[in-house]
Amino acid sequence: MKLFILVFLAAFLFPGCNNKRQDEERTSASIVVFIPGVVAGSATYEMLAEGVTRAAQEFSASNPEIAPSLTIIEGGFNQAAWEGQLTTLAASGEYDIIISSNPSLPEIVSAVSLRFPGQKFLILDGEMEGNPNVYTLRYNQREKTFVAGYLAALVSIESWPEIRRVGLIAAQEYPVLNDILMPGFIEGARAVAPDFELDFRVVGNWFDAARAAELSAGMIRDGAMVLLPIAGGAGHGVIQAASQAGAKVVWIDTNGYAIRPGTVIGSAILQQERAAYETSLSFLNGTLPFGRADIVGFADGFVGFIDDDPDYISAVSQAVRERQAELTARLRSGDLKIDEYGR
């Protein structure tokens, strides 16, 4: 089974440090970051790698006598292969902790953990409680798409008053998309006007921008003028189609305004890098609470909306910005609570 090793920091970031088995006295921890996909083009996985790397560098700088090692591995897009790849990593005995991020991983990790009960795992964007070797931190993803849907409806009504439709282009269907992200998006739109409808279409993969552009063009022709892509690299096709047709896009997970100023009108974000940094540093310091499953959101500062970017300010009217700011302020203060599963 082929694993793609992207970065091995023991030799490069920490000169003089060899493999954990070769230099036990100088290596405090051997960390592997498993990317369930590829890093390039995926902001979520880029932030994961950056956060863990920053934690390892900072820990090494503060503890010069200790040099942790860090390996970053891409697992590719075939989800059926992930369990075998994680099993290989655990079976090697080389890594004190396997760090990853994906809602589907807790179930996979549970199976691997049964076969290798000494292996530690840190999983972001997933949930599994009670396993003494696993810590999970998940985000309130419904908050993220709710604020995106709210803005989409505000802009749609202001620019196209007769339209009550927003669009969502997904790479694939999966439980978190169907149960959390998509419902949150349309609920946000319906919080503005209850008669909003959702046009939902699926690309079939995470990279086909041409197909995403084709689907987006069809949505726009059918009346959805503000679109949300949840499609990885294929999302750039959504932006291209929207730009050509005079439609708009709301972006999630990272700051997307600069991708196409004036077309991307909102960015709801996850602080994945911060989460990866803080939890990895907690592990290195021996304080990560294994066995626990935490959830964080707007009120904790791990979910947010970027409202101070000049491209947002120039693309969206003051009236819309004020209403969006009222919503996000209520979420940050805890005055408005949105349950992740809509309970």
Secondary structure, DSSP 8 states (H G I E B T S, - for coil): ---EEEEEHHHHTSTT---TTT-GGG-S-EEEEEESS-STT-HHHHHHHHHHHHHHHHHHHH-TT---EEEEEE--S-GGGHHHHHHHHHHHT--SEEEEE-TTHHHHHHHHHHH-TT-EEEEES----S-TTEEEEEE-HHHHHHHHHHHHHHHHHHH-TT--EEEEEESS--HHIIIIIHHHHHHHHHHH-TT-EEEEEE-SSSS-HHHHHHHHHHHHHTT--EEEEE-GGGHHHHHHHHHHHT-EEEEEES--GGGSBTTEEEEEEE-HHHHHHHHHHHHHTT---TT-EEEE-GGGTSEEE----HHHHHHS-HHHHHHHHHHHHHHHHTSS---TT--
